[in-house]
């Protein structure tokens, strides 16, 4: 009985994580046109070395803003695989805690 109760509570959480992973992966496939650090538009002059923290993301912000004008940036950490998705802000601090880029009910999952 205890195992059934634990599964009853755990399965919706695991499904939410799976939906979040699928959404983030779809966003990366749709709006990232390359891998970090591969841009030919790096601001460094010939022979100039970029700072250690600099990574050039290739994100199609024009298309992304067409999907949702509340997009204000893209967050990416090269050492934390799960953090690689758009940043949205609608003017209040609650909207995108509970909805995704497309307005679907959602929670932030790390």
C-alpha positions in Angstrom: 0.0 0.0 0.0 2.8 2.4 0.8 4.5 1.7 -2.5 1.3 2.5 -4.4 0.9 5.8 -2.5 4.5 6.7 -3.2 4.0 5.9 -6.9 0.7 7.9 -6.9 2.6 11.0 -5.7 5.8 10.4 -7.7 4.5 9.7 -11.2 2.9 13.1 -11.8 6.2 14.8 -10.7 8.3 12.6 -13.1 5.8 13.3 -15.9 6.2 17.0 -15.3 10.0 16.7 -15.5 9.7 14.8 -18.7 7.3 17.4 -20.2 9.8 20.2 -19.2 12.7 18.3 -20.8 10.7 17.8 -24.0 9.7 21.5 -24.1 13.3 22.8 -23.5 14.6 20.4 -26.1 12.0 21.5 -28.7 12.9 25.1 -28.0 16.6 24.5 -28.4 16.0 22.6 -31.7 13.6 25.4 -33.0 15.5 28.5 -32.0 19.2 27.6 -31.5 21.0 27.6 -34.8 24.3 26.2 -33.5 26.3 25.3 -30.5 27.7 27.8 -28.0 31.2 29.0 -29.0 30.8 28.2 -32.7 29.6 31.6 -33.9 31.6 33.3 -36.7 30.3 36.6 -35.4 32.5 36.6 -32.3 33.4 40.2 -31.3 37.1 39.4 -30.9 39.4 41.0 -33.4 41.9 38.8 -35.3 44.3 37.4 -32.8 42.4 38.8 -29.8 41.5 36.3 -27.1 37.9 36.4 -25.7 37.3 36.4 -22.0 37.1 32.9 -20.4 33.4 33.5 -19.6 32.4 34.5 -23.2 30.3 31.9 -25.1 28.6 33.0 -28.3 25.1 31.5 -28.4 23.4 31.4 -31.8 19.8 31.9 -31.0 17.2 33.1 -33.6 15.7 35.8 -31.4 13.6 37.3 -34.3 11.7 34.0 -34.7 11.6 33.5 -31.0 10.1 36.9 -30.4 7.5 36.2 -33.1 6.4 33.1 -31.0 6.3 35.3 -27.8 7.2 39.0 -27.6 8.0 38.6 -23.9 11.3 36.9 -24.6 14.1 39.0 -23.2 17.1 36.7 -23.5 18.5 33.1 -23.3 20.1 31.6 -20.3 22.8 29.0 -20.8 25.4 27.3 -18.5 27.9 25.1 -20.2 28.5 23.0 -17.1 24.8 22.6 -16.2 23.1 20.8 -19.1 19.5 21.5 -17.8 19.9 25.3 -17.9 19.6 26.2 -21.5 16.3 28.0 -22.4 14.7 31.3 -23.1 14.1 34.0 -20.4 10.6 35.5 -20.5 9.2 38.5 -18.6 5.7 39.9 -19.0 5.9 42.8 -16.6 5.0 40.8 -13.5 6.9 38.2 -11.6 4.3 35.4 -11.6 3.2 34.7 -15.2 6.1 32.6 -16.5 6.5 30.8 -13.2 3.2 29.0 -14.2 3.2 29.1 -18.0 5.6 28.2 -20.7 6.6 30.2 -23.8 3.4 29.2 -25.5 1.1 30.0 -22.6 0.6 26.4 -21.5 0.3 25.7 -17.8 3.7 24.9 -16.6 6.2 25.1 -13.7 9.9 25.9 -13.8 11.9 22.7 -13.4 15.6 22.4 -12.9 
